[in-house]
């Protein structure tokens, strides 16, 4: 199984590598003396986002929210921020990235932590239907109250991990004054003063060879870079290979037209939103990204590479 990645490569920064949110977490800083402080901030932020947004924990705040449909519920500041970010992403993409895909994802078989998932079952997935729609969720950001209609189940996976990367990078830079890069799986965010030559990031379909033989290397001095793909977190139901990115218009797994999409944007949330939307859009993705001036690298199912809005080609660094 290949994993699309945006991975910091060797440079002047000091770093730690760990696991969190079911993926690899990398924290790199320009000043090694602040690394212990940076690590504490990262671990605190990751624990908080997991407690607020995980759909795999019965005690998470979002799981408890699902137990009170149709009722105005006051939620904590972090879940309110994460939900607001998800709803904004849905509005900006015209519903291509929609947080009400929770029931659809579970119906396809991704109903528990991926490490616990049975990867090949003879039983077919549940019948697919379009998702309820993000506009049905009523969030008041000032009072931090939300009304979740009956039958609507949230999955903030498309934006919450990217939000965590942005929050960690910003918090570490503010607290230490150092430059920082945070990579959570395929979602990378940078903040503070970048090292000389900016942050080099390896981009590739295969996590195992991304550093030794990357498909591309790009450098960023600010903002975010995110990768989404249809070849990671896959499983089979009744002989059909499924993946975790749902097309809200159908409620089914998005057609695997693109194997991987990597996007650079002003922050990691925007990059992740665009890369996920591109997977859903299929052949219309290059034009959609170009219209928004979002540099992107799209790898088709047959391996053909399309570069958009100035993203380096395979022969460029």
C-alpha positions as CSV (number, residue, x, y, z in Angstrom):
1,X,0.0,0.0,0.0
2,X,1.4,3.4,-0.9
3,X,1.0,6.5,1.2
4,X,1.0,10.0,-0.3
5,X,3.3,12.1,1.8
6,X,4.6,15.6,2.2
7,X,7.7,14.9,4.3
8,X,10.4,17.3,5.5
9,X,13.8,16.2,4.2
10,X,17.2,16.6,5.8
11,X,18.2,20.1,6.6
12,X,19.4,22.5,9.3
13,X,16.5,21.9,11.6
14,X,16.2,19.6,14.6
15,X,13.2,17.3,14.7
16,X,11.3,14.5,16.4
17,X,9.2,11.8,14.7
18,X,6.3,10.1,16.5
19,X,2.8,8.7,15.8
20,X,-0.4,10.5,16.4
21,X,-4.0,10.6,15.0
22,X,-3.3,7.3,13.3
23,X,-0.4,8.6,11.3
24,X,3.2,9.8,11.4
25,X,3.9,13.1,13.1
26,X,7.0,15.1,12.4
27,X,8.0,18.3,14.2
28,X,11.0,20.2,13.0
29,X,12.4,23.5,14.4
30,X,15.3,25.8,13.4
31,X,16.6,26.0,17.0
32,X,17.3,22.7,18.7
33,X,17.2,24.2,22.1
34,X,13.4,24.8,21.8
35,X,12.6,21.3,20.7
36,X,11.5,20.1,24.2
37,X,9.0,23.0,24.5
38,X,7.9,22.5,20.9
39,X,7.3,18.8,21.6
40,X,5.1,19.6,24.7
41,X,3.0,22.0,22.7
42,X,2.6,19.4,19.9
43,X,1.6,16.6,22.1
44,X,-0.9,18.8,24.0
45,X,-2.5,20.0,20.8
46,X,-2.7,16.5,19.4
47,X,-4.3,15.2,22.5
48,X,-6.8,18.0,22.5
49,X,-7.9,17.6,18.9
50,X,-8.3,13.8,19.4
51,X,-10.4,14.3,22.5
52,X,-12.6,16.9,20.6
53,X,-12.9,15.4,17.1
54,X,-12.2,11.7,17.1
55,X,-15.2,9.7,15.8
56,X,-13.5,6.5,17.0
57,X,-13.6,7.4,20.7
58,X,-16.9,7.0,22.5
59,X,-15.8,9.7,25.0
60,X,-14.9,12.3,22.4
61,X,-16.8,15.5,22.3
62,X,-18.0,14.9,18.8
63,X,-19.3,11.4,19.7
64,X,-21.3,12.8,22.6
65,X,-22.7,15.4,20.2
66,X,-24.1,12.7,18.1
67,X,-26.1,11.5,21.1
68,X,-28.2,14.7,21.2
69,X,-29.7,15.2,17.7
70,X,-32.0,18.1,17.2
71,X,-31.0,19.9,20.4
72,X,-28.9,23.0,20.7
73,X,-25.7,21.9,22.5
74,X,-22.9,24.1,23.8
75,X,-19.5,22.7,22.6
76,X,-15.9,23.5,23.6
77,X,-13.8,26.1,21.8
78,X,-11.7,23.6,20.0
79,X,-14.6,21.6,18.6
80,X,-16.3,24.8,17.7
81,X,-13.2,26.0,15.7
82,X,-12.8,22.6,14.0
83,X,-16.5,22.5,13.0
84,X,-16.4,26.1,11.8
85,X,-13.4,25.3,9.7
86,X,-15.1,22.2,8.2
87,X,-18.2,24.1,7.4
88,X,-16.2,26.9,5.7
89,X,-14.3,24.3,3.7
90,X,-17.7,22.8,2.6
91,X,-19.0,26.2,1.6
92,X,-15.9,27.2,-0.3
93,X,-15.8,24.0,-2.3
94,X,-19.5,23.9,-3.0
95,X,-19.9,20.8,-0.9
96,X,-17.1,18.8,-2.5
97,X,-15.6,18.6,1.0
98,X,-18.5,18.0,3.4
99,X,-18.3,17.1,7.1
100,X,-21.7,15.3,7.0
101,X,-20.1,12.2,5.4
102,X,-19.8,10.4,8.7
103,X,-22.6,7.9,8.0
104,X,-21.4,7.3,4.4
105,X,-17.9,6.5,5.6
106,X,-19.2,4.1,8.2
107,X,-21.5,2.5,5.6
108,X,-18.5,1.8,3.3
109,X,-16.9,-0.1,6.2
110,X,-14.6,2.5,7.8
111,X,-16.5,2.4,11.1
112,X,-13.6,2.1,13.6
113,X,-9.9,3.0,13.9
114,X,-8.1,1.8,10.8
115,X,-5.7,-0.3,12.8
116,X,-8.8,-2.4,13.9
117,X,-10.5,-2.6,10.5
118,X,-11.0,-5.9,8.8
119,X,-9.4,-5.2,5.5
120,X,-11.2,-7.8,3.4
121,X,-14.8,-8.9,4.1
122,X,-17.2,-10.8,1.8
123,X,-20.2,-8.7,2.8
124,X,-21.0,-5.7,0.6
125,X,-21.0,-2.2,1.9
126,X,-24.3,-0.4,2.7
127,X,-26.3,1.1,-0.2
128,X,-25.0,4.5,-1.0
129,X,-27.0,7.7,-0.9
130,X,-25.9,11.4,-1.1
131,X,-24.8,12.8,2.2
132,X,-27.2,15.0,4.2
133,X,-25.4,18.2,3.4
134,X,-23.2,20.6,5.4
135,X,-25.9,23.4,5.3
136,X,-28.1,21.4,7.7
137,X,-25.7,21.9,10.6
138,X,-26.5,25.0,12.6
139,X,-23.4,26.4,14.3
140,X,-23.4,29.7,16.3
141,X,-19.7,30.5,16.7
142,X,-20.4,33.3,19.2
143,X,-22.3,31.2,21.7
144,X,-20.5,28.0,20.6
145,X,-23.8,26.1,20.2
146,X,-24.6,23.7,17.5
147,X,-27.8,21.9,16.4
148,X,-27.1,18.6,14.7
149,X,-30.2,17.3,12.8
150,X,-31.3,13.7,13.4
151,X,-29.5,11.3,11.1
152,X,-26.5,13.6,10.5
153,X,-23.2,12.2,11.5
154,X,-20.0,14.3,11.3
155,X,-16.6,13.3,10.2
156,X,-14.1,16.1,10.4
157,X,-11.2,14.0,9.1
158,X,-10.8,16.0,6.0
159,X,-9.9,19.2,7.9
160,X,-9.2,18.5,11.6
161,X,-5.7,17.0,11.0
162,X,-4.7,19.9,8.9
163,X,-6.1,22.3,11.5
164,X,-4.0,20.6,14.1
165,X,-0.9,21.1,11.9
166,X,-1.7,24.8,11.5
167,X,-2.4,25.2,15.2
168,X,0.8,23.4,16.3
169,X,3.0,25.3,13.9
170,X,1.6,28.7,15.0
171,X,1.7,27.9,18.7
172,X,5.3,26.7,18.6
173,X,6.5,29.7,16.6
174,X,4.7,32.1,18.9
175,X,6.0,30.4,22.1
176,X,9.6,30.0,21.0
177,X,10.3,32.5,18.2
178,X,11.8,29.7,16.2
179,X,10.9,28.5,12.7
180,X,8.8,25.3,12.8
181,X,7.5,22.7,10.4
182,X,4.8,20.2,11.4
183,X,3.8,17.3,9.2
184,X,0.9,15.0,10.2
185,X,0.7,12.3,7.5
186,X,0.4,14.2,4.3
187,X,-0.4,17.5,5.9
188,X,2.4,20.0,6.5
189,X,2.3,23.5,8.0
190,X,5.2,25.9,8.6
191,X,5.4,29.1,10.7
192,X,8.0,31.5,12.1
193,X,11.3,32.3,10.4
194,X,12.2,29.6,7.8
195,X,15.7,28.2,7.6
196,X,18.0,29.3,4.9
197,X,16.7,28.1,1.6
198,X,13.2,27.5,3.2
199,X,11.9,24.1,4.2
200,X,12.6,21.3,1.7
201,X,9.7,18.8,1.5
202,X,9.8,15.5,-0.3
203,X,6.6,14.6,-2.1
204,X,5.8,11.0,-3.2
205,X,3.2,8.3,-3.5
206,X,5.2,5.8,-1.5
207,X,6.0,6.6,2.1
208,X,8.9,4.1,2.2
209,X,10.9,5.7,-0.5
210,X,9.8,9.3,-0.2
211,X,13.0,10.4,1.4
212,X,15.5,8.2,-0.5
213,X,13.8,8.7,-3.9
214,X,11.1,11.3,-3.8
215,X,8.9,11.9,-6.8
216,X,9.4,15.7,-6.3
217,X,11.1,18.1,-3.8
218,X,9.6,21.5,-3.1
219,X,10.5,24.2,-0.7
220,X,8.1,26.4,1.2
221,X,8.8,29.3,3.5
222,X,5.3,29.7,4.8
223,X,1.8,28.3,4.6
224,X,1.0,24.7,4.0
225,X,1.3,21.7,1.7
226,X,-1.1,18.8,1.8
227,X,-1.5,15.5,0.0
228,X,-4.6,13.4,-0.4
229,X,-4.8,10.0,-2.2
230,X,-6.9,7.0,-3.0
231,X,-4.2,4.3,-2.4
232,X,-3.9,4.8,1.3
233,X,-6.4,3.6,4.0
234,X,-8.0,1.1,1.6
235,X,-10.0,-2.0,2.3
236,X,-12.2,-4.5,0.4
237,X,-15.9,-5.3,0.7
238,X,-17.4,-8.0,-1.5
239,X,-14.3,-7.9,-3.8
240,X,-14.4,-4.1,-4.3
241,X,-11.5,-1.9,-3.1
242,X,-12.7,1.1,-1.2
243,X,-10.9,4.1,0.3
244,X,-11.6,6.9,2.8
245,X,-12.4,9.9,0.6
246,X,-16.2,10.1,0.0
247,X,-17.8,12.0,-2.8
248,X,-20.6,13.8,-1.0
249,X,-22.7,14.0,-4.1
250,X,-23.1,10.2,-4.2
251,X,-22.1,9.0,-0.7
252,X,-19.7,6.5,-2.3
253,X,-16.0,6.4,-2.4
254,X,-14.7,9.0,-4.9
255,X,-13.7,7.5,-8.2
256,X,-10.0,6.8,-8.1
257,X,-9.2,9.0,-11.1
258,X,-6.2,10.5,-9.2
259,X,-3.8,8.3,-7.2
260,X,-2.4,11.3,-5.3
261,X,-3.0,15.1,-5.3
262,X,-0.6,17.5,-3.5
263,X,-1.5,21.2,-3.1
264,X,0.3,24.2,-1.7
265,X,-1.8,27.0,-0.1
266,X,-1.8,29.8,2.4
267,X,-2.2,27.3,5.2
268,X,-2.5,23.6,5.7
269,X,-6.3,23.6,6.0
270,X,-6.7,25.3,2.7
271,X,-4.2,22.9,1.1
272,X,-5.9,19.9,2.5
273,X,-9.4,21.2,1.5
274,X,-8.2,21.7,-2.1
275,X,-6.4,18.3,-2.4
276,X,-9.5,16.5,-1.1
277,X,-11.8,18.4,-3.4
278,X,-9.5,17.6,-6.3
279,X,-9.8,13.8,-5.6
280,X,-13.6,14.2,-5.6
281,X,-13.6,16.3,-8.8
282,X,-11.6,13.7,-10.8
283,X,-10.8,15.0,-14.4
284,X,-12.1,18.5,-13.6
285,X,-9.6,19.0,-10.8
286,X,-6.7,20.7,-12.8
287,X,-9.0,23.4,-14.1
288,X,-10.6,23.9,-10.7
289,X,-7.2,24.3,-9.0
290,X,-5.8,26.5,-11.8
291,X,-8.8,28.8,-11.5
292,X,-7.9,29.3,-7.8
293,X,-4.2,29.7,-8.5
294,X,-3.3,26.8,-6.3
295,X,0.0,25.1,-7.2
296,X,-0.7,21.4,-7.4
297,X,0.7,18.0,-8.5
298,X,-1.8,15.4,-9.6
299,X,-0.8,11.8,-10.2
300,X,-3.3,9.8,-12.2
301,X,-4.1,6.1,-11.6
302,X,-1.7,5.2,-14.5
303,X,1.1,7.3,-12.9
304,X,0.9,10.2,-15.4
305,X,1.7,13.5,-13.6
306,X,-0.1,16.8,-14.1
307,X,1.5,20.0,-12.7
308,X,-0.8,23.0,-12.1
309,X,-0.1,26.7,-11.4
310,X,3.7,26.5,-11.2
311,X,4.1,23.3,-9.1
312,X,7.5,21.7,-10.0
313,X,7.5,19.1,-12.7
314,X,9.4,15.8,-12.0
315,X,12.6,17.3,-13.6
316,X,12.5,20.4,-11.4
317,X,13.3,20.9,-7.7
